[in-house]
Amino acid sequence: MQAISTAADHGRAFAWVLRAKEDHGPSFAALCRAFVEVAGRAWWLLDSCDAAQLEYRAAAMRLTEVREKGSSGLTVRVRDGVYETVSYEEALLDAQRALSRVSVAGRKEKKTPGYTALACGVMSAAEIVEPDAKYSHLSAVSHGAGFSVGGLGARAPHQADGFTHFTISLPIANAQQYLRIMTRVFNVVMEKFISLAGDSAEQARWRYAYVNGHNRIVNAFDALSD
């Protein structure tokens, strides 16, 4: 599933930056925000009441994205490894036809949620406390809002390799919060995804992997706090 794969890619990037020797700050919030937005897409689709609704939601989301993009700029897609430029009219027509094919007579669907609603929805499902506030923080830091970024622990300029550098480091508390959000969110999405397949053995394997990973993170932060 594209949304799950994209969320996992953001998660791997977060882990790579976290292991880097250089100091980073806002980039963690940007990756965490992108992660919950995409995971929210997956959750909204997987939380459908049946396969027909899932297909409809996927098609409706695609049409909404095309309409929101509008006719400005270029619509680009990749087909067989080659970039293609597609006209807005063609993309819109394709999306409308796709939605028409999966529409069910007599069934009324709610409007496709925006990114904020999707992100907060999946965080709520993951039992993240105050998801609206958490998402607002991630957005503010991602956009470089002075008040929020200023609280990340800015360091004084220093010399290195003949240049003056200014870095923003990530406080331990923020790292814990971001990782807690990402691991819990990914867990509820994967549990929902696996449950749809009805594979109890795979569900048990995932639960073991999640608990093991969660404990490793907890132990790592406990060691840093000592």
Backbone as JSON, one array per atom type, in Angstrom:
{
  "sequence": "MQAISTAADHGRAFAWVLRAKEDHGPSFAALCRAFVEVAGRAWWLLDSCDAAQLEYRAAAMRLTEVREKGSSGLTVRVRDGVYETVSYEEALLDAQRALSRVSVAGRKEKKTPGYTALACGVMSAAEIVEPDAKYSHLSAVSHGAGFSVGGLGARAPHQADGFTHFTISLPIANAQQYLRIMTRVFNVVMEKFISLAGDSAEQARWRYAYVNGHNRIVNAFDALSD",
  "N": [[0.85, -1.19, 0.0], [0.6, 2.15, -0.91], [0.54, 4.44, 0.81], [1.34, 3.4, 3.32], [3.89, 2.48, 2.67], [5.13, 4.89, 2.03], [4.98, 6.25, 4.5], [6.61, 4.55, 6.0], [9.03, 5.04, 4.72], [9.53, 7.71, 5.44], [9.87, 7.23, 8.14], [12.22, 5.67, 8.15], [14.02, 7.57, 7.19], [13.95, 9.39, 9.29], [15.15, 7.83, 11.3], [17.7, 7.55, 10.19], [18.67, 10.2, 10.16], [18.62, 10.64, 12.89], [20.67, 9.0, 13.76], [22.85, 10.27, 12.76], [25.99, 12.07, 12.97], [26.02, 14.81, 13.01], [24.37, 17.75, 14.4], [20.87, 18.08, 14.53], [17.58, 19.51, 14.21], [14.82, 20.96, 13.57], [14.34, 19.37, 11.31], [13.63, 16.85, 12.22], [11.07, 17.24, 13.24], [9.78, 17.92, 10.87], [9.94, 15.53, 9.42], [8.54, 13.83, 11.15], [6.05, 15.05, 11.1], [5.33, 14.76, 8.37], [5.25, 12.01, 8.34], [3.03, 11.35, 10.09], [0.98, 12.54, 8.68], [0.86, 11.08, 6.27], [0.53, 8.51, 7.29], [-1.93, 8.95, 8.39], [-3.51, 9.07, 6.12], [-3.39, 6.39, 5.29], [-4.61, 5.18, 7.51], [-7.22, 6.24, 7.41], [-8.16, 5.13, 5.04], [-7.93, 2.35, 5.59], [-9.65, 2.13, 7.71], [-12.14, 1.83, 6.73], [-15.54, 0.62, 6.35], [-16.02, -1.54, 4.73], [-14.8, -3.35, 1.79], [-15.74, -2.04, -0.48], [-16.19, 0.57, 0.39], [-13.59, 1.28, 1.03], [-12.35, 1.27, -1.51], [-13.82, 3.34, -2.66], [-13.13, 5.51, -1.02], [-10.39, 5.72, -1.56], [-10.42, 6.44, -4.27], [-11.88, 8.82, -4.1], [-10.15, 10.37, -2.59], [-8.04, 10.63, -4.34], [-9.25, 12.15, -6.39], [-9.83, 14.48, -4.98], [-7.25, 15.39, -4.42], [-6.32, 16.0, -7.01], [-8.08, 18.06, -7.73], [-7.48, 19.97, -5.78], [-4.9, 20.59, -6.43], [-5.27, 21.85, -8.82], [-5.24, 23.68, -11.97], [-2.86, 24.94, -12.18], [0.67, 24.92, -12.65], [2.61, 21.89, -13.3], [1.36, 18.62, -13.81], [2.71, 15.72, -12.84], [3.57, 12.34, -13.37], [4.85, 9.05, -12.73], [5.53, 6.51, -14.94], [6.32, 3.28, -15.66], [8.93, 3.85, -14.89], [9.48, 6.25, -16.13], [9.19, 9.76, -16.34], [6.18, 11.49, -16.8], [4.42, 14.2, -18.17], [1.28, 15.4, -17.46], [-1.79, 16.78, -18.51], [-3.91, 18.99, -16.64], [-6.62, 18.66, -17.16], [-6.72, 16.06, -18.19], [-5.81, 14.54, -16.0], [-7.8, 15.14, -14.15], [-10.07, 14.09, -15.43], [-9.43, 11.35, -15.5], [-9.4, 10.8, -12.73], [-12.04, 11.36, -12.05], [-13.42, 9.42, -13.53], [-12.42, 7.12, -12.31], [-13.51, 7.36, -9.75], [-16.22, 7.24, -10.36], [-16.45, 4.6, -11.21], [-16.29, 3.11, -8.87], [-18.29, 3.97, -7.25], [-21.14, 3.53, -5.15], [-24.52, 2.99, -5.52], [-26.86, 4.93, -3.75], [-25.34, 5.12, -1.46], [-23.96, 7.44, 0.71], [-21.12, 9.38, 1.15], [-18.79, 10.88, 3.45], [-17.05, 14.03, 3.22], [-13.74, 14.05, 1.89], [-11.16, 14.0, 4.25], [-8.86, 16.64, 5.24], [-5.25, 17.14, 5.45], [-4.63, 17.85, 8.12], [-6.81, 16.88, 9.63], [-6.57, 14.16, 9.01], [-4.06, 13.51, 10.09], [-4.42, 14.13, 12.83], [-6.49, 12.4, 13.34], [-5.39, 9.79, 13.1], [-3.48, 9.94, 15.1], [-5.11, 10.18, 17.33], [-6.32, 7.68, 17.26], [-4.12, 6.21, 17.93], [-3.91, 6.84, 20.53], [-2.55, 9.15, 21.3], [-1.89, 11.81, 23.4], [-3.59, 14.9, 23.34], [-3.67, 15.39, 20.39], [-4.16, 17.46, 18.51], [-2.66, 19.62, 19.48], [-0.12, 18.52, 19.37], [0.21, 18.12, 16.62], [0.05, 20.76, 15.74], [2.38, 21.8, 16.89], [4.35, 20.28, 15.51], [3.93, 21.21, 12.92], [4.49, 23.95, 13.18], [7.23, 23.95, 13.9], [8.28, 22.65, 11.66], [7.84, 24.56, 9.71], [9.52, 26.52, 10.51], [8.76, 28.36, 12.45], [9.41, 31.05, 14.57], [8.99, 31.16, 17.45], [8.49, 28.49, 18.17], [10.68, 27.04, 17.06], [12.74, 28.31, 18.33], [12.63, 27.19, 20.82], [13.92, 24.8, 20.64], [16.47, 24.54, 21.46], [18.71, 26.22, 20.54], [22.04, 26.6, 19.5], [25.06, 28.47, 20.12], [26.89, 30.19, 17.52], [29.66, 28.46, 16.02], [33.07, 27.64, 15.2], [34.24, 25.67, 12.5], [36.1, 23.74, 10.3], [37.01, 26.06, 9.08], [34.79, 27.61, 8.7], [31.96, 29.47, 9.91], [29.49, 28.08, 11.85], [26.01, 27.56, 12.54], [23.92, 25.79, 14.53], [20.97, 23.86, 15.3], [19.95, 21.96, 17.87], [18.33, 18.86, 18.84], [16.33, 18.55, 21.62], [16.29, 16.04, 24.21], [13.75, 15.49, 25.24], [12.03, 16.24, 23.16], [12.84, 14.45, 21.17], [12.03, 12.03, 22.34], [9.25, 12.43, 22.39], [8.6, 12.71, 19.63], [9.39, 10.21, 18.63], [7.72, 8.57, 20.12], [5.23, 9.28, 19.13], [5.51, 8.47, 16.42], [6.06, 5.68, 16.57], [3.81, 4.65, 17.92], [1.73, 5.45, 16.23], [2.42, 4.14, 13.82], [2.15, 1.57, 14.7], [-0.67, 1.23, 15.2], [-1.64, 1.53, 12.63], [-0.42, -0.6, 11.23], [-1.41, -2.78, 12.69], [-4.11, -2.6, 12.09], [-3.99, -2.97, 9.33], [-2.9, -5.6, 9.12], [-4.87, -7.02, 10.47], [-6.98, -6.96, 8.7], [-6.24, -8.85, 6.89], [-6.6, -11.1, 8.3], [-4.71, -12.78, 9.47], [-3.59, -14.39, 12.07], [-1.13, -15.32, 12.99], [0.72, -13.62, 11.77], [-0.1, -11.28, 12.94], [0.67, -11.74, 15.58], [3.43, -11.86, 15.25], [3.95, -9.27, 14.45], [3.16, -7.86, 16.75], [5.08, -8.75, 18.58], [7.41, -7.71, 17.39], [6.87, -4.98, 17.54], [6.62, -4.49, 20.35], [9.19, -5.27, 21.16], [10.78, -3.38, 19.76], [9.78, -1.02, 20.89], [10.57, -1.33, 23.57], [13.36, -1.25, 23.28], [13.74, 1.4, 22.51], [12.81, 2.74, 24.79], [14.67, 1.83, 26.69], [17.01, 2.93, 25.61], [16.6, 5.7, 25.9], [16.36, 5.82, 28.63], [18.95, 5.21, 29.37], [20.26, 7.47, 28.4], [19.28, 9.36, 30.09], [20.38, 8.79, 32.52]],
  "CA": [[0.0, 0.0, 0.0], [1.48, 3.31, -1.13], [0.61, 5.31, 1.98], [2.15, 2.74, 4.34], [5.28, 2.48, 2.2], [5.63, 6.26, 2.15], [5.18, 6.51, 5.92], [7.8, 3.79, 6.42], [10.2, 5.73, 4.17], [9.77, 8.85, 6.33], [10.39, 6.69, 9.39], [13.62, 5.29, 7.94], [14.79, 8.81, 7.08], [14.05, 9.91, 10.66], [16.15, 7.02, 12.0], [19.01, 7.85, 9.61], [19.1, 11.51, 10.66], [18.84, 10.51, 14.33], [21.97, 8.36, 13.98], [23.92, 11.09, 12.18], [26.87, 12.72, 13.93], [25.72, 16.24, 13.06], [23.19, 18.17, 15.16], [19.68, 18.41, 13.74], [16.45, 19.88, 15.06], [13.54, 21.06, 12.88], [14.13, 18.31, 10.32], [12.94, 15.75, 12.88], [9.66, 17.59, 13.29], [9.26, 17.87, 9.51], [9.78, 14.12, 9.07], [7.47, 13.29, 11.98], [4.79, 15.59, 10.59], [5.03, 14.08, 7.1], [4.92, 10.63, 8.7], [1.67, 11.21, 10.6], [0.04, 12.91, 7.62], [0.72, 9.96, 5.34], [-0.07, 7.42, 8.07], [-3.34, 9.3, 8.52], [-4.16, 8.65, 4.87], [-3.52, 4.94, 5.34], [-5.59, 4.84, 8.54], [-8.57, 6.59, 6.94], [-8.54, 4.13, 4.05], [-8.07, 1.03, 6.23], [-10.74, 2.18, 8.68], [-13.4, 1.73, 5.99], [-16.4, -0.44, 6.88], [-15.92, -2.69, 3.84], [-13.9, -3.15, 0.65], [-16.33, -1.07, -1.4], [-15.93, 1.9, 0.92], [-12.16, 1.53, 0.9], [-12.1, 1.65, -2.91], [-14.41, 4.65, -2.89], [-12.33, 6.52, -0.33], [-9.13, 5.88, -2.29], [-10.71, 7.19, -5.5], [-12.29, 10.17, -3.71], [-8.94, 11.07, -2.16], [-7.3, 10.96, -5.56], [-9.94, 13.24, -7.07], [-9.64, 15.68, -4.15], [-5.88, 15.86, -4.63], [-6.23, 16.6, -8.34], [-8.8, 19.32, -7.7], [-6.76, 20.92, -4.94], [-3.72, 21.02, -7.18], [-5.75, 22.8, -9.81], [-4.63, 23.69, -13.3], [-1.57, 25.63, -12.15], [1.82, 24.04, -12.58], [2.6, 20.67, -14.1], [0.99, 17.38, -13.17], [3.7, 14.75, -13.29], [3.47, 11.0, -12.81], [5.89, 8.14, -13.21], [4.98, 5.29, -15.54], [7.41, 2.42, -16.13], [10.21, 4.49, -14.61], [9.64, 7.45, -16.95], [8.34, 10.88, -15.95], [5.22, 11.97, -17.79], [3.67, 15.41, -17.84], [-0.11, 15.18, -17.8], [-2.59, 18.0, -18.39], [-4.86, 18.97, -15.52], [-7.89, 18.12, -17.65], [-6.6, 14.6, -18.3], [-5.73, 13.99, -14.64], [-9.12, 15.3, -13.56], [-10.98, 13.14, -16.06], [-9.05, 10.02, -15.01], [-9.83, 10.68, -11.34], [-13.51, 11.33, -12.04], [-13.82, 8.12, -14.02], [-12.08, 6.13, -11.29], [-14.49, 7.49, -8.68], [-17.5, 6.77, -10.89], [-16.43, 3.13, -11.31], [-16.41, 2.46, -7.56], [-19.41, 4.55, -6.5], [-22.23, 2.6, -4.83], [-25.8, 3.7, -5.55], [-27.54, 5.08, -2.48], [-24.4, 5.32, -0.34], [-23.42, 8.78, 0.81], [-19.83, 9.4, 1.84], [-18.37, 12.17, 3.96], [-16.0, 14.7, 2.47], [-12.38, 13.57, 2.17], [-10.5, 14.87, 5.25], [-7.6, 17.28, 4.88], [-4.09, 16.56, 6.12], [-4.69, 18.07, 9.56], [-7.78, 15.93, 10.18], [-6.02, 12.82, 8.86], [-2.97, 13.34, 11.06], [-4.98, 14.1, 14.18], [-7.31, 11.2, 13.45], [-4.57, 8.6, 13.36], [-2.86, 10.11, 16.42], [-6.15, 9.87, 18.31], [-6.45, 6.22, 17.26], [-2.92, 5.7, 18.61], [-4.0, 7.32, 21.91], [-1.61, 10.24, 21.57], [-2.56, 12.86, 24.16], [-3.69, 16.21, 22.7], [-3.14, 15.29, 19.03], [-4.21, 18.76, 17.83], [-1.52, 20.41, 19.94], [1.09, 17.87, 18.87], [0.31, 18.41, 15.18], [0.34, 22.18, 15.62], [3.8, 21.95, 17.19], [5.14, 19.73, 14.4], [3.79, 22.11, 11.77], [5.19, 25.21, 13.46], [8.67, 23.72, 13.81], [8.59, 22.33, 10.26], [7.8, 25.81, 8.93], [10.51, 27.47, 11.02], [8.16, 29.41, 13.3], [10.42, 31.5, 15.52], [8.73, 30.81, 18.84], [8.63, 27.04, 18.34], [12.06, 26.62, 16.76], [13.6, 28.87, 19.36], [12.6, 26.33, 21.99], [14.58, 23.53, 20.38], [17.83, 24.49, 22.02], [19.65, 26.78, 19.59], [23.41, 26.72, 20.01], [25.79, 29.63, 19.64], [27.73, 29.9, 16.36], [30.98, 27.92, 16.34], [33.96, 27.48, 14.07], [34.59, 24.3, 12.1], [36.57, 23.67, 8.91], [37.21, 27.4, 8.53], [33.51, 28.29, 8.51], [31.14, 29.68, 11.1], [28.27, 27.29, 11.75], [24.97, 27.74, 13.54], [23.12, 24.58, 14.5], [19.86, 23.73, 16.24], [19.95, 20.57, 18.31], [17.05, 18.33, 19.27], [16.32, 18.15, 23.02], [15.89, 14.66, 24.46], [12.29, 15.43, 25.43], [11.4, 16.27, 21.83], [13.13, 13.18, 20.5], [11.14, 11.03, 22.92], [7.88, 12.7, 21.96], [8.46, 12.41, 18.21], [9.47, 8.76, 18.46], [6.51, 7.99, 20.7], [4.16, 9.51, 18.15], [5.71, 7.67, 15.21], [5.94, 4.24, 16.84], [2.42, 4.32, 18.25], [0.92, 5.62, 15.03], [2.72, 3.06, 12.87], [1.62, 0.34, 15.26], [-2.11, 1.08, 14.97], [-1.86, 1.35, 11.2], [-0.03, -1.96, 10.86], [-2.34, -3.73, 13.3], [-5.33, -2.54, 11.28], [-3.67, -3.56, 8.02], [-2.74, -7.04, 9.27], [-6.15, -7.58, 10.89], [-7.82, -7.12, 7.51], [-5.83, -10.1, 6.23], [-7.05, -12.21, 9.13], [-3.58, -13.68, 9.73], [-3.28, -14.26, 13.49], [0.31, -15.54, 13.2], [1.4, -12.38, 11.39], [-0.46, -10.31, 13.97], [1.51, -12.02, 16.74], [4.8, -11.48, 14.9], [4.04, -7.81, 14.48], [3.09, -7.43, 18.14], [6.38, -9.02, 19.18], [8.37, -6.75, 16.83], [6.55, -3.65, 18.07], [6.98, -4.44, 21.77], [10.65, -5.33, 21.23], [11.29, -2.08, 19.33], [9.39, -0.03, 21.9], [11.43, -1.51, 24.75], [14.71, -0.79, 22.94], [13.71, 2.86, 22.53], [12.7, 3.14, 26.2], [15.96, 1.57, 27.34], [18.0, 3.87, 25.09], [16.38, 7.01, 26.52], [16.68, 5.68, 30.07], [20.42, 5.28, 29.48], [20.66, 8.85, 28.16], [18.83, 10.16, 31.21], [21.18, 8.45, 33.7]],
  "C": [[0.89, 1.25, 0.0], [1.63, 4.18, 0.1], [1.48, 4.7, 3.08], [3.62, 2.75, 3.95], [5.91, 3.86, 2.34], [5.9, 6.63, 3.61], [6.43, 5.8, 6.42], [9.08, 4.46, 5.91], [10.54, 6.95, 5.02], [10.37, 8.37, 7.65], [11.85, 6.29, 9.27], [14.51, 6.52, 7.84], [14.99, 9.43, 8.46], [15.14, 9.16, 11.42], [17.56, 7.33, 11.5], [19.53, 9.18, 10.14], [19.4, 11.44, 12.15], [20.2, 9.91, 14.64], [23.14, 9.2, 13.47], [24.74, 11.78, 13.27], [26.54, 14.21, 14.07], [24.48, 16.5, 13.91], [22.06, 18.52, 14.2], [18.55, 18.75, 14.7], [15.13, 19.88, 14.31], [13.27, 19.94, 11.89], [13.42, 17.1, 10.93], [11.43, 16.01, 12.93], [9.02, 17.49, 11.9], [9.02, 16.42, 9.08], [8.65, 13.48, 9.87], [6.11, 13.77, 11.48], [4.38, 14.9, 9.29], [4.6, 12.64, 7.37], [3.46, 10.5, 9.14], [0.63, 11.61, 9.56], [-0.21, 11.73, 6.68], [0.11, 8.75, 6.05], [-1.56, 7.67, 8.27], [-4.13, 8.92, 7.27], [-4.42, 7.14, 4.9], [-4.6, 4.53, 6.33], [-7.01, 5.11, 8.06], [-9.06, 5.58, 5.91], [-8.82, 2.78, 4.71], [-9.24, 0.98, 7.21], [-12.11, 2.16, 8.0], [-14.22, 0.54, 6.52], [-16.38, -1.68, 6.0], [-15.02, -2.34, 2.65], [-14.42, -2.09, -0.31], [-16.07, 0.35, -0.92], [-14.45, 2.26, 0.81], [-11.82, 1.97, -0.52], [-12.63, 3.04, -3.19], [-13.55, 5.75, -2.25], [-11.02, 6.78, -1.06], [-9.34, 6.72, -3.55], [-11.1, 8.63, -5.17], [-11.09, 11.0, -3.27], [-8.12, 11.5, -3.36], [-7.94, 12.14, -6.28], [-9.76, 14.55, -6.3], [-8.26, 16.26, -4.36], [-5.71, 16.55, -5.97], [-6.9, 17.97, -8.34], [-8.06, 20.37, -6.89], [-5.51, 21.45, -5.64], [-4.1, 22.06, -8.22], [-4.96, 22.75, -11.1], [-3.28, 24.39, -13.32], [-0.44, 24.63, -12.05], [1.66, 22.79, -13.44], [2.18, 19.48, -13.25], [1.9, 16.3, -13.72], [3.44, 13.41, -12.61], [4.59, 10.16, -13.39], [5.22, 6.88, -13.72], [6.13, 4.51, -16.15], [8.76, 3.11, -15.99], [10.47, 5.76, -15.38], [8.67, 8.53, -16.48], [7.44, 11.28, -17.11], [4.55, 13.24, -17.29], [2.25, 15.23, -18.36], [-0.88, 16.48, -17.61], [-3.55, 17.86, -17.21], [-6.17, 18.34, -15.96], [-7.85, 16.6, -17.73], [-6.58, 13.94, -16.93], [-7.09, 14.04, -13.96], [-10.1, 14.28, -14.12], [-10.69, 11.71, -15.6], [-9.57, 9.79, -13.59], [-11.35, 10.6, -11.24], [-14.03, 9.97, -12.51], [-13.56, 7.02, -12.99], [-13.1, 6.17, -10.15], [-15.85, 6.96, -9.13], [-17.58, 5.25, -10.92], [-16.67, 2.46, -9.96], [-17.54, 3.04, -6.71], [-20.51, 3.51, -6.32], [-23.52, 3.4, -4.75], [-26.42, 3.75, -4.16], [-26.63, 5.31, -1.29], [-23.83, 6.74, -0.4], [-22.15, 8.75, 1.65], [-19.52, 10.82, 2.33], [-17.25, 12.74, 3.08], [-14.63, 14.15, 2.86], [-11.68, 14.52, 3.13], [-9.22, 15.5, 4.69], [-6.47, 16.67, 5.7], [-4.14, 16.72, 7.64], [-5.63, 17.06, 10.22], [-7.25, 14.5, 10.1], [-4.96, 12.55, 9.91], [-3.51, 13.24, 12.48], [-5.84, 12.87, 14.4], [-6.5, 9.97, 13.79], [-3.85, 8.72, 14.7], [-3.86, 9.81, 17.53], [-6.33, 8.35, 18.41], [-5.28, 5.57, 17.99], [-2.85, 6.16, 20.06], [-2.88, 8.29, 22.28], [-2.38, 11.36, 22.26], [-2.49, 14.19, 23.4], [-3.11, 16.19, 21.28], [-3.14, 16.62, 18.27], [-3.0, 19.61, 18.2], [-0.21, 19.83, 19.4], [1.28, 18.2, 17.39], [0.64, 19.88, 14.94], [1.82, 22.46, 15.88], [4.66, 21.47, 16.03], [5.1, 20.66, 13.19], [4.58, 23.39, 11.97], [6.7, 25.04, 13.33], [9.09, 23.43, 12.37], [8.68, 23.58, 9.41], [8.76, 26.87, 9.45], [9.93, 28.58, 11.85], [9.11, 29.76, 14.43], [10.22, 31.05, 16.94], [8.98, 29.32, 19.08], [10.06, 26.56, 18.12], [13.01, 27.12, 17.82], [13.65, 28.02, 20.62], [13.3, 25.01, 21.79], [16.0, 23.47, 20.91], [18.88, 24.99, 21.05], [21.02, 26.94, 20.24], [24.08, 27.96, 19.41], [26.63, 29.24, 18.43], [29.1, 29.38, 16.79], [31.77, 27.72, 15.06], [34.25, 26.01, 13.78], [34.97, 24.33, 10.62], [36.68, 25.05, 8.27], [35.93, 28.17, 8.3], [32.81, 28.46, 9.85], [29.81, 28.95, 10.91], [27.29, 27.67, 12.85], [24.06, 26.54, 13.45], [22.0, 24.64, 15.54], [19.77, 22.26, 16.61], [18.58, 20.17, 18.83], [17.12, 17.92, 20.75], [15.82, 16.71, 23.17], [14.38, 14.53, 24.57], [11.55, 15.43, 24.1], [11.61, 14.97, 21.09], [12.23, 12.07, 21.02], [9.71, 11.2, 22.42], [7.67, 12.32, 20.49], [8.47, 10.9, 17.97], [8.24, 8.06, 19.02], [5.34, 8.12, 19.72], [4.3, 8.55, 16.97], [5.53, 6.18, 15.47], [4.51, 3.85, 17.14], [1.52, 4.41, 17.03], [1.16, 4.48, 14.05], [2.15, 1.74, 13.38], [0.13, 0.17, 14.98], [-2.43, 0.88, 13.5], [-1.54, -0.08, 10.77], [-0.96, -3.0, 11.47], [-3.65, -3.76, 12.52], [-5.12, -3.23, 9.94], [-3.61, -5.08, 8.1], [-4.06, -7.7, 9.65], [-7.09, -7.82, 9.71], [-7.49, -8.4, 6.76], [-6.25, -11.32, 7.03], [-5.96, -13.22, 9.45], [-3.14, -13.5, 11.18], [-1.79, -14.44, 13.77], [1.09, -14.28, 12.87], [1.11, -11.28, 12.4], [0.42, -10.49, 15.2], [2.96, -11.62, 16.48], [4.97, -9.97, 14.95], [4.03, -7.3, 15.91], [4.43, -7.62, 18.84], [7.42, -7.99, 18.7], [8.13, -5.36, 17.4], [6.98, -3.52, 19.53], [8.49, -4.44, 21.94], [11.27, -3.98, 20.84], [10.99, -1.0, 20.34], [10.3, -0.11, 23.13], [12.86, -1.03, 24.49], [14.78, 0.73, 22.99], [13.67, 3.37, 23.96], [14.03, 2.98, 26.91], [17.03, 2.57, 26.9], [17.85, 5.24, 25.75], [16.64, 6.96, 28.02], [18.18, 5.82, 30.3], [20.91, 6.72, 29.29], [20.32, 9.74, 29.35], [19.65, 9.92, 32.47], [22.38, 9.39, 33.84]]
}
